Amino acid sequence: MAKTKELSKDTRNKIVDLHQVGKTESAIGKQLGLKKSTVGAIIRKWKTYKTTDNLPRSGAPRKISPRGVKIITRTVSKNPRSTRGDLVNDLQRAGTKVTKPTISNTLRRQGLTSCSARRVPLLKPVHVQARLKFAREHLDDPDEDWENVIWSDETKIELFGKNSTRRVWRTKNAELHPKNTIPTVKHGGGNIMLWGCFSAKGPGRLIRVKERMNGAMYREILSENLLPSARALKMKRGWVFQHDNDPKHTARATKEWLRKKHFKVLEWPSQSPDLNPIENLWRELKVRFAQ
């Protein structure tokens, strides 16, 4: 038997309102285009419970007791890398036999979902302190200050590789159909290196680095692209340049070149690529490239 569509709360309330002004179930049904039995059920519910809201519905009892829920929740809180198999075994030792899907559903009801662990830079205590110092120094900086920063970075895009991974909808045994595959070549198939910059006003120049970058090449890229980008973006006087602590960026010759050009450089904590908003642009670029 097909499942009927649930009436909206407004419709249920309207049935009660019409009933209270003296209309019959048949008249209400004709006016609202509903069956008499449906109208009667809503009115009986209202008379019994004084509400038209959905009432709690009974169902099968939970397979995992409240104590069992606490056990697996506490386990994943202490060790997020616990597998569903580990949790099944924990409950089995406690006298409860469940399946892995039941574990997933139970944890999901507790607000916990299984996700891929994020890859982040390995931080030593000195890095943590430097990042904390940076955050505290800039905590109260106004938006105008950040709008006057040109952010820069290099990134590598694989022409054929892991960042081309995509999901496809397919039928069984159709995994090798050309529409359902991603072409690969031996040894990764090469990549391209890019240098780019941007500010709150928009993207600056994007340059392909065709050779292995060294300090001299990096300074040449800045010489040919940084100031033109600042002009195109119409940066205000005193704009600030950001780059990370790559050895090419922090080399004595590079620092001297920036000083002679009177570029103001934002002091940057080591191991902090996640603080640079250009990472969001790189991700968008790579996602679109993979598509």
ABEGO torsion letter per residue (X at the ends): XBBBBBBBAAAAAAAAAAAAAGBBAAAAAAAAGBBAAAAAAAAAAAAAAGBABBBBBBBBBBABBAAAAAAAAAAAAABAABBAAAAAAAAAAAGBBBBAAAAAAAAAAAGBBBBBBBBBBBBBAAAAAAAAAAAAAAAABBAAAAAABBBBBBBBBBABEAAABBBBBBBBGAAABAAABBBBBBGGGEBBBBBBBBBAAEBBBBBBBABBBBAAAAAAAAAAAAAAAAAAAGBBBGBBBBBBABAAAABAAAAAAAAAAGBBBBBBBBGAAAABAAAAAAAAAAAAAAX
